[in-house]
Amino acid sequence: MNAVARPVLADIPILETARLTLRAPQASDWPAFRDFTTSDRARFVGGPKTVPAAFEKFAGFFGHWPLRGFGRLILTDRETGAPLGHAGPLQFDDTQLPELTWSLWSAAAEGKGYAFEAASAINRWLFATPGWTEVRAEIHADNHASHAIARKLGGKVWQDAPTAWMKGTTVYRFCAGGVVL
């Protein structure tokens, strides 16, 4: 098999927090993402998935940027560079508000505040960008940790909101100026 040059996403912001770097997805993130998506850890985001379905979802991280002009970033440990998860806006349907997403890929990353730290940085970046005034988060009913993050970020439950991808979710709405930054 011939070696193929892998393109790199250009003009993608890099966000830094005290402990994280949020950067464009890279091919080297695939093993960690595959392990997350094919495990029970992905139960709140439509998983677990087969390896081919996980790869297709991973490829969507890359394709979303040129299709929408925004997308999800990979959370990495600032000291080691290890990928810990992803966060950022996702939009399946351009007639609906973009969805703020966050996921940690391993149990070892949980309980340290990484998801909140990343989602806060994403919200600051989005709402500082012209045109961004609202986003939503669609959270599985049983994902108590993500509900707590949404509330801590200042999200308000959006009654009767249209769901984009999964029935039985709670939708939170975030507005510029109404979010904990």
C-alpha positions, 0 to 999 in steps of 0.5 A, spaced: 500 500 500 502 506 498 503 512 503 498 517 502 499 525 504 494 526 509 491 533 508 491 538 515 485 542 516 487 550 515 485 556 519 482 552 525 482 556 531 487 553 537 484 555 544 488 554 550 485 554 557 489 553 564 490 545 562 487 544 555 489 545 548 483 545 543 485 544 536 483 541 530 482 534 529 488 530 527 489 523 524 493 521 530 486 522 534 483 516 531 485 510 536 482 514 542 476 516 538 475 509 536 476 506 543 471 511 546 466 511 540 466 503 540 465 502 548 459 503 552 462 510 554 458 513 548 452 510 550 449 518 551 451 520 544 448 514 540 453 509 541 456 504 542 458 504 534 461 499 530 468 501 528 466 503 521 460 507 524 465 510 528 470 512 523 465 515 519 463 519 525 470 521 526 471 523 519 465 528 520 469 532 525 474 534 519 468 535 514 464 539 518 469 545 518 469 546 510 461 544 510 459 549 516 465 554 517 466 551 524 466 545 528 469 541 534 475 541 537 480 536 540 481 537 547 488 535 549 492 535 555 497 541 555 503 538 558 502 531 554 498 533 548 494 526 549 487 527 546 482 527 552 475 528 548 472 533 543 468 539 544 465 545 539 459 546 535 455 541 531 450 543 526 446 537 522 440 542 520 442 549 518 435 551 520 436 549 527 441 552 532 448 549 532 449 544 538 454 545 543 457 538 544 462 536 549 465 528 550 471 526 554 473 519 551 476 516 557 474 514 564 481 517 566 479 524 564 472 524 568 471 528 574 477 533 573 473 539 570 476 538 563 469 538 559 466 544 563 473 548 562 473 546 554 465 548 553 467 554 557 472 556 552 468 554 546 462 558 549 467 564 550 470 563 543 463 562 539 460 568 543 466 573 541 465 571 534 461 576 530 454 572 528 454 567 534 448 569 539 445 562 541 447 555 541 444 549 544 446 543 547 442 536 546 443 532 552 441 524 553 436 524 559 441 519 563 447 523 562 447 527 569 454 529 568 452 533 562 446 536 565 450 539 570 455 542 566 450 545 561 447 548 568 453 551 570 455 554 563 448 558 564 444 554 559 436 554 560 432 548 559 428 550 552 421 547 553 418 544 546 425 545 543 426 541 536 431 535 537 436 534 532 438 527 533 435 523 539 429 523 542 428 523 549 433 528 550 433 535 554 435 541 550 439 547 553 439 554 550 445 558 551 445 566 549 451 571 548 451 575 555 447 569 559 453 564 559 458 563 565 464 565 562 
